[in-house]
């Protein structure tokens, strides 16, 4: 496959960006022309950010799986689509060609149909990183069912919340998942979740760990048996459902500043074009290369850069089941070496954690195939950037520091590897089609260079979210109401003298822990559910490996006789309610929280204390009881 819209020089980039601003519709129509549409659009774009209402490729008919699978069969049928590396390096890896993948997706799509799934139905997917996860996702898209993938680290309660919010009718899961030395009982977690989910009529269980599971008659069926049933039917083909460009493709839940995660909705046409365009340009993909994104498909990074971006480009995508430190800290480098990986796309938290093991695990590995590197999920500190550049890229491979969000669908600000300039700590320049602006607190645009402010986007792009599931008003207030006529990202940002962007971090109550987005209110709600907890306040603090750690201030009804045990108990509760990823790193018991006279917790002060910037607390004169601040300072962990 060739990519006529792949930009090959800084000059071409500048021209493309300019074109995308002066004539956005013409620009995106030119890109979209290179996809397979059942019917082309009548209009490219209709939008307003007031409602908001954003529609791309109006009237067009498409199925994303025909772009990811069918259209490659003629030329790339025998090319590997997915290379799968298991958790245990001793287990056999799998190579799935485009033809294999097409067959498997059609087969499983027929399984879904046999189990009553229809276009528009919501399907929850809770699986480990095995090829069947990608197959399940694509099979949903094939028949027009809306997938909602939930990361394997979330608790039963979190799954239940997500299933209820989207009213899912079917769940696809595994008996269990292997992650490092651990064996996670996915089906058991689903069983707990489903006690509160009457909308779910069927559960399809794929075998992975062969751990014993309960199978409810009439509700639970085995993936393998269902496939056999389709084979017995003579393996009928599964024609792709014709979707409107603006029909919903998937929901992905993410945290915000309120307690309840929101279901970000992406649609078929625009998302497809944007995931593909950003993949092809950021990573300068060339046919035959092996692309390795280390994310989990449970996050947007996996959706866009393990599944839809690479497959729509006919690329070879490497899917890894395990973790970077199992069986040892050289695992990524072994994988790069074994499959001659050309592009590695990973997170700063992984880089920082691997840095801690020194160069031993890197030194004798052949990393010469690597020509491009990517970073995603959180700001990358300069030390990690240089370590990545020097020791993994051997000084040769460019680094694309890609800034984007679940809501944006694809990469927004980044270096195009080897094409546009890079600068440590900087995401650098906007993707063509993206018009970033920095605004002050009043929403006034801050023009010129050498400035900083809140990052907004002033024009729609095809991959942007369309709504939050079941609650459009929430979408409006969250993203489009802070500043008139702008999409507000929630991030602070600076633009240097050369016009390069550097993301400085969230300006709202959202934490970024190891690249995972966690709302402080969510963690507080979970802590407050623990018996004996009166109130709590959660803030982030700088953490060497995770980027941000979770610091919780907790008021107990009665002083604990064994504070260490109480801390562990509270962690258990948070794990149960949200999942292990939201466990606080530090819990400080306090007798009161700093509040204003109107009863609002002054997080600014708590944040400063957690950050150990005690001398810099700012104005505390509006506090109801300034005395609590001294107590909290003395008790800092
Ligand atoms: C938040 C979005 C985008 C996929 C993974 C995270 C932070 C993301 C960067 C980066 C600095 C970054 C932002 C953003 N973030 N990438 N390259 N540099 N910060 O998706 O869970 O929706 O989180 O992650 O704060 O708002 P997400």
Boltz pocket constraint, residues with backbone or C-beta under 6 A from the ligand:
constraints:
  - pocket:
      binder: B
      contacts: [[A, 254], [A, 300], [A, 301], [A, 375], [A, 376], [A, 377], [A, 378], [A, 379], [A, 380], [A, 401], [A, 402], [A, 403], [A, 404], [A, 405], [A, 406], [A, 407], [A, 413], [A, 427], [A, 489], [A, 490], [A, 491], [A, 503], [A, 504], [A, 505], [A, 506], [A, 512], [A, 515], [A, 516], [A, 517]]
      max_distance: 6.0
